[in-house]
């Protein structure tokens, strides 16, 4: 029986965002800004996680 994979989607998406935009911290060092994820992006997380291994 396969085990259910659970992950923190926000943490995972922020990790990918950091890889795609490595200068985000420098751009927003004077005013803190973070990414805000919606259901559309969370669908991508499930696709990435389900493709990750089995």
C-alpha positions in Angstrom: 0.0 0.0 0.0 1.4 3.4 -0.9 1.8 5.9 1.9 0.3 9.3 1.6 2.9 12.0 0.9 2.3 15.2 2.9 4.3 18.4 2.5 4.2 22.0 3.4 3.2 23.5 0.0 4.1 27.1 1.0 7.6 26.1 2.0 8.0 24.1 -1.1 6.8 26.9 -3.4 9.0 29.5 -1.6 12.0 27.2 -2.2 11.3 27.1 -5.9 10.6 30.8 -6.0 14.0 31.4 -4.3 15.7 29.4 -7.1 13.8 31.3 -9.8 14.3 34.7 -8.3 17.5 34.7 -6.2 17.7 38.5 -6.0 14.2 38.8 -4.3 15.8 39.5 -0.9 18.0 42.3 -2.2 15.2 43.9 -4.2 12.9 44.0 -1.1 15.4 44.5 1.7 14.0 47.9 2.6 10.3 46.8 2.7 9.6 43.2 3.4 7.6 41.4 0.8 6.8 37.7 0.4 5.1 35.6 -2.1 1.4 34.9 -1.7 0.2 31.6 -3.1 -3.3 30.9 -4.3 -5.1 27.6 -5.2 -3.9 27.8 -8.8 -0.2 27.5 -7.6 -1.1 24.8 -5.1 -2.3 22.6 -8.0 1.3 22.9 -9.3 2.6 21.7 -6.0 0.6 18.5 -6.1 1.8 17.9 -9.7 5.4 18.5 -8.6 5.1 16.3 -5.5 3.3 13.5 -7.4 6.0 13.5 -10.1 8.8 13.4 -7.5 9.0 9.7 -6.9 7.1 6.5 -6.3 
